[in-house]
Structure formats: structure tokens, C-alpha cells
Amino acid sequence: MSGMSPEVQAALDEVAARCQVPVKDARLVHQHSNSAIALPTARLLVRIAGNPDALDAITSSVAVTRWLASRGYPCVEPADVDPFSVFGRVVSIWRLLDVAEEPPGNGAELGRLLRELHRQPNPPIPLQHLTDPFESVAAAVKQHPDGMTGEDRAWLRDRIEQLRHNWTELTPALPTGLIHGDAHTNNIIRLTTGKTVLGDWDHVALGPREWDLIQAHYMARRFNRHTEHDLRRFAVTYGWDVRDWPGAETLIQTREITGLSPYIRKAPSDHRTRQEVAHRIASLRNGDTSTRWNSPTQ
């Protein structure tokens, strides 16, 4: 556990106590909006949320993935421990998977996983309805005013209200129902068996299926994540191209804003993250859709 923050070490100590497992071999495997720590001996993965208000959402994600896994849907599976909080950090525990050292998933695999997910019935679990996707970013702006300049903060607040209005005017083309909420190829996990599963269910909800489908196009625009060929494979495999729907651009613009949340929370204490917030807002204020944004370094 050397080199890990006191908050992470406190969370691991609580995992050791609750699960009666060793944690001395803990290894950090991912850190951005969440931290993910592998416990190889215990065959567990510990996820620590960056959002201190995420307990209800993560509790829902654990319940939904248990239900989906019981139905044979290819997703990550939680351990038999409910999420809990340690010093304001929300901790969830998952089965450690044997992950293949291969490139992340592609558009066709994402299309297949979402097609199968969107064919599932609504789960017998209380889930939030995605009626306002801006709640998290609006809260981050309010709670971390030092994450950007005052001018950028005023612009961002106005932009959120404008897009909120545009969101309420949308008429979905697909039935609403169970959605992943953060569906992109980096959340596809390829196992050593060759199987692929969908991970990171923190934003699972009931809502418009278009919200899941637009993420790949946002990633293509801002991170060069997909080629046009890959986006076509995504649409063909899913069975519908969200770009044919008039609301597609509004959803991409919404994703651009809501994706700022973890950066704004981290910006006051991290200079590089603050620079990235400024970089992204500058391109948005200029109406520039070609500027690439920087992905998390870890």
C-alpha cells in the first residue's frame, strides 16, 4: 500500500476489516473520477468514488449489476458487500477479473453490449430517472468556485441553464428505460477468455437510450476516440444511428458540459487539471468543435 493517499489507505483498512481479506498487496490500477485498487490475493477490486455524494448512486449500481449478472448480462460483478463510506469517500467492492492486455473495446462491441442492455426490462430496483443530467456539474461549480476563473464560471452557469432548457425540449426517438449512463469503449473490459464485459455502472439510471448512444460521438469529437468507420460499425451493430435524430447535437453538447464535473472538483488542488478545465471551456466559449481535449493521464 506504499505511496497511496491516507484516504485510500483508510478505505483499504476498512475493506480488510469488513471482508477479512489481506490488503498488503494492494495495487492502484486506475485513478480519475474514481480510484480503482486491485487486491490480487483476495481476488477483489476496490473502487473509491471521487464524489462524496455518490453513496446512493453507487448502491444502485451494485444492485443493478447483481441483477444483470443473474440474468446472464456480461457486466462486472460486485462482491457480497454493500457500498459504504470512509471519511467521506464512497467505497464499493467488486470481483477482480482476469483482464487481457489488449486494446480497449471497439464500436461494434459497444453497439452489441448496449443493444443487449437496452433489451432488458426495467430492473426491480429503485433507480433514479435521468431528468436533469446537469445536477453533478452544477453542484461541482457551486462547491468548487476556485476551479476556474470568475468569467468562465459565469459563462458555464449560463450554458448549463441554456442546455437544461434544450434538454427539456427533446423528444426521444427510442423508448426510455434502463441505461448505463457512461457507455464508452474504455468501459469495455476484455477478459483473458476473450469475453468482453461492461464496467463502471456509477451512472446507471432510467432514461432516454439516446444518452447511452451519444457518448461514442462525444468521445470521437473531443478525444479522437473513434474513426468514422468505427462509428458506423457501432450504429450498424446497435441497429440505429443516433446521428439521424435531430436531438443528437444537443446531447453531444450536454456531454461536453457534464464531463467537466470530475475536473472541476479536482481543479482547485491540481494545476494541470485546472489548466484542462480552462482549455475545455475556452474551446466551448469559442464554439470550436475541432479542438481536442486531453484524456486523464491515469
N, C-alpha and C positions, 0 to 999 in steps of 0.2 A: 504493500500500500504506500510505499515511499513516493513522495512527490505529489500526492493528492491533497486537495484542499481540506481544511478542518471539517467543512460541511459534508464533503464526500466521505471522509473517514468516519464521521459520526453516523452517517446513514449506513455504512457498511457494518459498523459495530452493532447497530440495531438489527440489521439483517442476520448477523451471526447469532444474536440472542433469540430472535423470533424463529428462525429456521433451524437452529442448531447445526450450522454448517461452517466450515473453515473459510476465512476470507483473506488469509495472508497472501494468497496467490492472485489477488485482485489485479485486473489489467484494464486500463482505460482503453476503450475501443472507439469511442465517438464523443465529441463534445461540440454542441452548438446551442440550440434552444433547449436541448436535453443532454445530460451526460449518460453514457452507457458504459457499464463496467462488467466485464466478464469475470465469473468465478469458475474457472475450469474444473477444479476438483469437485465442487458441488453441482456442476452442470447447470448453473443458473446465470441469468443476465439481470443485472440491477439497473433500472432506469431512474434517473433523478431529474425531475422536471425543473426547468428554469423559472416557470411561472408559479409563484407561491399560492395562487388561487385555483390551481388545477385539480384539486382533490376530487371534486365531483365528476369532472370530465374524465379523469383517468380511471376512477372507479367504474364508470360506464364502459370505458374502452376494455377493461378487464372482463367485465360481464359479457359484453358483446362478442369478444374473441373466444371466450369459453363456449358460448352458444354456437358460433360459426364453426369452430373446430369440431364440435359434437355433430354437426351436420355434414362434415367432410369438406368444408371450405378450406382452401390452402392459405392459412394465415399463421402468424406467430401464436404461441400458446402461453398463457400465464401459468405461473406456479400456483400451488394451493394456498396462497397467502393474499389477503386483500391489501390494497394500497394503504399507505399510512404516511404521516408527516413527521419529519425530524427537523427541529429548528427552522420551521417554515419551508422546508423543501419536501416535495411530494415524491414518495418512493414507490415504485412498483417492481415486482419480481417476475421474471419470465423464464421459460425453459431455454437453456442455451442450445443453439442449433450448430450443426456441423456445416459451416459456410464454406463454399467453394471459392477459391481465389481466382475469380473470373470477372469480366466486366459486368457492370450493373445490367438490369433488365432492359429490354428494348420495347419499342412501341407496340409491337404485336403481342408481347407477353402482358403488357399493361392493359391493352384492349381486352384480352381474354379474361384477366382477373377481374376487371371492372364489369364485364358482361355477366360473369358468373355472380358477382356480388349484387348487381342490380336486379338479378332474377330472384334473389332471396326475399322471403316475406319480411315484414317488419318484425323485429325480434320481440319476445315477451319481456322486455326490459324497458324501464322508463328511460327515454332518450330526449335530449333537447332537440327542438326544432330550429333549424338554421333560418331564423328570420332576420337576424342582423349580424352579418359576418364582420362588422367593424367594431364590435364590443372590445375585443382584445387590444387592437391598435389604439383605439380611443383612450382606453384605460392606461396604456403604456405612455401615451403623450401626456396625460394628466399626472401620472405618478412619477415620471422621469423628465421633467421640463428641461433639464440640463443636457439632454441627449441631442440637442440641435440648437441652432440659433433661434432667436425670438421670431425673426421673419419667416424662417422655414416652418416653425411651429404654427404660426398663424395661417400660413398657406395650407398646411396639412390639415388643420381643423376644418377649414373651408372646403377642402377637397373631399374629406370624409363625408361632410353633410351633403355635398352635391351628389356623390356616388350613392349615398344612402337613398336619396330620392330616386335616382336612376334604378337602383335595385328594386324598389317597391313597384316600379312601373313595368318590370319584366313579366312576360307571360311564358312560362316554361313550355317546351315542346314535348318533353318526356314526363311520365308520371313521377311524382315525388315519392320518396321512400328512403330506404337505408342507403347512406353514403359514407364513404371512407373519410372524406374531408381534406385529405392531403395526399392525393394519389399521384405519385410521380415515380419514374423508373428507379430513382435512388432508394425508394422504399420497397423495391422488389429484392428479395433475398434469394440467391441461388444456392442450393444445398449441394453437398458432395454427391448426393444421389442423382443429381440432375433436375430434381424438382424445384420449382420456384414458389415462394410464398410471399404474401403481402404483409408488411410490418408497419409500425408506427401508427397506431389507431387512436391517438390522443384527440383527434378532431371528429371522431365518428358521431353521426347525427342522423336525423331525418330531415330531408331537404331535397332540393332540385338535383337530379342526376347530372345536369349540365355543369354543376360546380365541380364534380369529380373530373369531368371530361376536359374542362378548360385548362387544368393545371399544366398539361403537357405543352400547350401552346404558349402559356406564360413562360415556362421554362425554355422553350425554343427562342422566344423573343429576347429574354434578358440574360440567359446563360448559355445560349447556343447549344442546348442540351440535345436537340433532335434535328435531323435533316428533314427536308420536305418528304423524302421517301419514307422515313420512319413515321412521320405524322400520318401519311396516307395508310400505312400498314396498321397503325393504331385505329384509325377510323374504320377501315375495312373489317378488321378483326372484331371490333366492338359492334359494328353493324349500322353506324350512323356517324356522320361528320358534324361535330358541333359548330364548325365554321359556317355551315349552311343556315344557322339560326341567327336571327337579327340581333339577339342579345349577347353574342359572343364577345364583341369588343368591350362591352360594359363589364363582363366578367373578368376579362384579362386585366382591365384597369383596376378592378376591385382586388384581384390577386396581387397586383403590384403594390397596392397600399397595405393590405392586410399582412403581406410578407415582411413588412418593416417591423412588426411587433418585437421579435426577439432582439433585433439590432438596437431598437430604441431603449429597451430595458438594460442592455449591456453598455450602451454608448457612454454614459457618464463616467464609467470607470475604465474604459478601454479606448485608447486614442484611435487605433485602427478601425474599430467598429464605428466610432463617431465619424471618421472620415468616410466610411462606406454609407452611412446614413445621409451625409451631406451630398455625396456623389449621386446617390439614387434620387434624392429629392430634386437636385439640380436638373437631372435629365427629365424628370416628371414635369417640373415647372416650365421647362422649355418645350414641352410637347415632343420630346425626342424619343422615338420608339426603337432606334437602332443602337443606342449606347448599351454596351454590355455591362452587367453588374458582376461583382466578384462573389464567388461562392464561398461558403465557410472554409477555412483552411484545415479544419479537422472534422 
